[in-house]
Every structure is written in structure tokens, then in C-alpha cells.
Amino acid sequence: MTSPRPDRQSLPYRDCVGVAIFNQQGNVFIGRRLADRDAEDRSEVEAPWQMPQGGIDKGEDPLRAALRELHEETNITSVSLLAEAPEWIHYDLPDEALGIALKGKYRGQRQRWFAFAFTGKDSEIDVLTPGAGKYPAEFDAWRWERLSHVPALIVPFKKDAYDRVVAAFADIPQRFTHT
């Protein structure tokens, strides 16, 4: 027997960060999520791409959390801060994942998004054994993609949030292509 879903309004959002890493051509890093036994939604199997993101630890500064999550997921440390989105960006879990995903404790995520310029070489990026294997892999592949294309590549329930990320950082690709 399945337990009843919790009331969405009674659950808080999980505080998280998201990271848009821009290369010298003005494209952003996206990673293909590993098949996740705790997937928030079956659509992650069909649309598994996303930018690095993760939780903010208790008492942790969001910028520090963004740098930590970036390293833990991609091995990247060679970055320069470009911008921070002006407000928290929220997304809600789909009904079928409510009470299951995010350990069943949250209705979705409230994210602070940061944009960084990648100042290293692509060889620094290691999604299979980030931190020389210190951190578990979250992605099995990665690529550079146009920022405007990313919302069409991610899970549907995060699309509106990614549209807001694109809007917040829309001017950044031009900084690279027109210099």
C-alpha cells in the first residue's frame, strides 16, 4: 500500500545553488545525469541534461556552496565569477515525485544561480571521477551548449526555472563572442 502524498503547501523548498559555467566561446557546461535510483521524475531518463547544482549546507554561504558543488560534480576549480542571478529561482517537484524525491522532505528547490567564466582547459573537467574519485559521479558525459538551448534539454518540471536562468544570464554569451 502506498502512503498518501504530503500536502505540497506544507513542505518547504530545499535551499540549493545552480552553476552556469561559460567557456571562451560563450557556451555553458551541461552534464548528462547518471541513471539515478532516486530520480525525481522518470523524465530524467529521457531528458537527463542539466547544469551543476546542489544543496547548500547549513550555515554555508551560497557562493561557497556553488564553488563546492561545481568541484564535486565536475572537478572544475578554474573559474572567475561573472554574475549572480538577482533572485532565488524556484521549481516544484511533479506530483508523482512529491513525498519521494529529495528524501520526501521538500516540495522542490529554491536555488541561487551563479555564472562563472571557465578559465581552465577542458582536460580539467572530469565528471566520471571528480576530485580524483573523492566524490561520487553524478554525470556520465558532458558537453558545451548554447545557454538558450538548455531549457529544451532538461527535465520538464525544471524548464520554467531554467528559462529564468537563461533570462538572468542572457547577456553573458555576448561578452565572449564580441570581445
ZAGU-33458 format. One record per residue (C-alpha): residue number from 1; residue in one letter; y, x, z. Coordinates in nm, 4 decimals. Example, Ala and Ser with C-alpha at 12.3 -4.5 7.8 and 13.67 -1.06 7.14 Angstrom:
  pos  code        c2        c1        c3
    1     A   -0.4500    1.2300    0.7800
    2     S   -0.1060    1.3670    0.7140
//
This chain:
  pos  code        c2        c1        c3
    1     M    0.0000    0.0000    0.0000
    2     T    0.3421    0.1316   -0.0885
    3     S    0.6181    0.1305    0.1670
    4     P    0.9315   -0.0662    0.0888
    5     R    1.2204    0.1243   -0.0647
    6     P    1.5043    0.2025    0.1712
    7     D    1.8357    0.0296    0.1266
    8     R    2.0340    0.2500   -0.1147
    9     Q    2.3622    0.1883    0.0688
   10     S    2.2154    0.3071    0.3989
   11     L    2.1287    0.6519    0.2612
   12     P    2.3793    0.9394    0.2382
   13     Y    2.4348    1.1753   -0.0521
   14     R    2.2958    1.5290   -0.0262
   15     D    2.5692    1.7929   -0.0483
   16     C    2.4972    2.0325   -0.3327
   17     V    2.6557    2.2716   -0.5789
   18     G    2.6264    2.2963   -0.9539
   19     V    2.6983    2.6018   -1.1652
   20     A    2.8203    2.6289   -1.5245
   21     I    2.7770    2.9889   -1.6435
   22     F    2.9653    3.0708   -1.9633
   23     N    2.8682    3.3626   -2.1868
   24     Q    3.1098    3.5576   -2.4071
   25     Q    3.0677    3.3010   -2.6873
   26     G    3.1737    3.0148   -2.4561
   27     N    2.8250    2.8629   -2.4300
   28     V    2.6636    2.7657   -2.0985
   29     F    2.3329    2.8642   -1.9448
   30     I    2.0720    2.5883   -1.9237
   31     G    1.7257    2.6238   -1.7806
   32     R    1.4125    2.4237   -1.8557
   33     R    1.2752    2.2932   -1.5291
   34     L    0.9183    2.3740   -1.4393
   35     A    0.6923    2.0704   -1.4176
   36     D    0.7826    1.9551   -1.0675
   37     R    0.5281    1.7980   -0.8403
   38     D    0.8234    1.6421   -0.6527
   39     A    1.0080    1.5293   -0.9664
   40     E    1.2931    1.2907   -0.9006
   41     D    1.2026    1.0923   -1.2105
   42     R    0.9320    1.1062   -1.4787
   43     S    1.2098    1.1595   -1.7330
   44     E    1.2362    1.5191   -1.6045
   45     V    0.9219    1.5816   -1.8061
   46     E    1.0889    1.4524   -2.1238
   47     A    1.4389    1.5949   -2.0650
   48     P    1.3869    1.8930   -1.8377
   49     W    1.7039    2.0958   -1.9102
   50     Q    1.9817    2.1426   -1.6580
   51     M    2.2353    2.3887   -1.5284
   52     P    2.1613    2.5673   -1.1990
   53     Q    2.2189    2.3532   -0.8920
   54     G    2.1031    2.3279   -0.5347
   55     G    2.1740    2.2306   -0.1784
   56     I    2.4498    2.3565    0.0448
   57     D    2.3055    2.4919    0.3690
   58     K    2.4518    2.3690    0.6987
   59     G    2.7817    2.5482    0.7579
   60     E    2.7727    2.7184    0.4173
   61     D    3.0843    2.7423    0.2018
   62     P    3.0279    2.5684   -0.1371
   63     L    3.1352    2.8749   -0.3401
   64     R    2.8944    3.0952   -0.1450
   65     A    2.6225    2.8319   -0.1962
   66     A    2.6900    2.8326   -0.5724
   67     L    2.6518    3.2115   -0.5913
   68     R    2.3346    3.1991   -0.3793
   69     E    2.1755    2.9197   -0.5822
   70     L    2.2668    3.0940   -0.9066
   71     H    2.0911    3.4113   -0.7955
   72     E    1.7895    3.2268   -0.6530
   73     E    1.7346    3.0305   -0.9753
   74     T    1.8368    3.2774   -1.2469
   75     N    1.8665    3.6250   -1.0910
   76     I    2.2304    3.6313   -1.2129
   77     T    2.4844    3.8122   -0.9937
   78     S    2.7289    3.9422   -1.2588
   79     V    2.9855    3.6634   -1.2653
   80     S    3.3559    3.6001   -1.2353
   81     L    3.4913    3.2672   -1.1075
   82     L    3.6724    3.0661   -1.3754
   83     A    3.7242    2.7235   -1.2173
   84     E    3.6103    2.4673   -0.9651
   85     A    3.5818    2.1003   -1.0581
   86     P    3.8684    1.9140   -0.8907
   87     E    3.6463    1.6656   -0.7059
   88     W    3.2934    1.6019   -0.5849
   89     I    3.0674    1.4713   -0.8608
   90     H    2.8016    1.2199   -0.7536
   91     Y    2.4822    1.0925   -0.9043
   92     D    2.2382    0.8332   -0.7753
   93     L    1.8627    0.8553   -0.7957
   94     P    1.6934    0.5890   -1.0073
   95     D    1.5353    0.3010   -0.8140
   96     E    1.1814    0.4294   -0.8693
   97     A    1.2685    0.7620   -0.7012
   98     L    1.4638    0.6180   -0.4073
   99     G    1.2890    0.6966   -0.0793
  100     I    1.0666    0.9536   -0.2554
  101     A    1.2770    1.2222   -0.4237
  102     L    1.4979    1.4519   -0.2157
  103     K    1.2446    1.4104    0.0669
  104     G    1.3299    1.0400    0.0786
  105     K    1.6425    1.1097    0.2842
  106     Y    1.9161    1.0679    0.0232
  107     R    2.0406    0.8194   -0.2361
  108     G    2.1450    1.1023   -0.4672
  109     Q    2.3597    1.4109   -0.4654
  110     R    2.7268    1.4877   -0.4127
  111     Q    2.7987    1.8129   -0.5964
  112     R    3.0779    2.0723   -0.6063
  113     W    3.0719    2.2284   -0.9524
  114     F    3.1882    2.5816   -1.0292
  115     A    3.2375    2.7534   -1.3642
  116     F    3.1754    3.1271   -1.3921
  117     A    3.2020    3.3804   -1.6719
  118     F    2.8784    3.5760   -1.7093
  119     T    2.9812    3.9413   -1.7080
  120     G    2.6360    4.0973   -1.7313
  121     K    2.3768    4.1381   -2.0052
  122     D    2.1166    3.8752   -2.0925
  123     S    1.8494    4.1142   -1.9618
  124     E    1.9797    4.0411   -1.6076
  125     I    1.8605    3.6816   -1.6403
  126     D    1.5112    3.6306   -1.5003
  127     V    1.4079    3.2705   -1.4437
  128     L    1.0376    3.3484   -1.4038
  129     T    1.0676    3.5930   -1.1115
  130     P    1.4243    3.5606   -0.9770
  131     G    1.5146    3.8131   -0.7099
  132     A    1.2223    4.0290   -0.8277
  133     G    0.9913    3.7471   -0.7197
  134     K    1.1618    3.6833   -0.3858
  135     Y    1.2468    3.3272   -0.4922
  136     P    1.0149    3.0696   -0.6489
  137     A    1.0758    2.9984   -1.0159
  138     E    1.2487    2.6689   -1.0870
  139     F    1.2765    2.7196   -1.4628
  140     D    1.0217    2.8391   -1.7178
  141     A    1.2711    2.9028   -2.0007
  142     W    1.6434    2.9269   -2.0576
  143     R    1.8982    2.9357   -2.3379
  144     W    2.2705    2.9282   -2.4106
  145     E    2.4027    2.5889   -2.5233
  146     R    2.7362    2.4302   -2.6097
  147     L    2.8751    2.2600   -2.2994
  148     S    2.9397    1.9371   -2.4900
  149     H    2.5688    1.9153   -2.5851
  150     V    2.4300    1.9456   -2.2330
  151     P    2.4590    1.5797   -2.1191
  152     A    2.2227    1.4758   -2.4006
  153     L    1.9603    1.7263   -2.2821
  154     I    1.9288    1.6373   -1.9143
  155     V    1.7559    1.3561   -1.7265
  156     P    1.9223    1.0217   -1.7994
  157     F    2.0170    0.9450   -1.4389
  158     K    2.2293    1.2623   -1.4228
  159     K    2.4076    1.2026   -1.7563
  160     D    2.7253    1.0470   -1.6113
  161     A    2.7576    1.3355   -1.3652
  162     Y    2.7144    1.5884   -1.6463
  163     D    2.9736    1.4028   -1.8540
  164     R    3.2179    1.4584   -1.5646
  165     V    3.1222    1.8281   -1.5502
  166     V    3.1931    1.8580   -1.9240
  167     A    3.5309    1.6890   -1.8743
  168     A    3.6181    1.9158   -1.5797
  169     F    3.5393    2.2348   -1.7748
  170     A    3.6194    2.1199   -2.1306
  171     D    3.8928    2.3799   -2.1818
  172     I    3.6797    2.6786   -2.0807
  173     P    3.4813    2.7345   -2.4046
  174     Q    3.8099    2.7732   -2.5959
  175     R    3.9110    3.0578   -2.3638
  176     F    3.6212    3.2596   -2.5039
  177     T    3.6414    3.1610   -2.8694
  178     H    4.0183    3.2046   -2.9073
  179     T    4.0688    3.5399   -2.7367
//
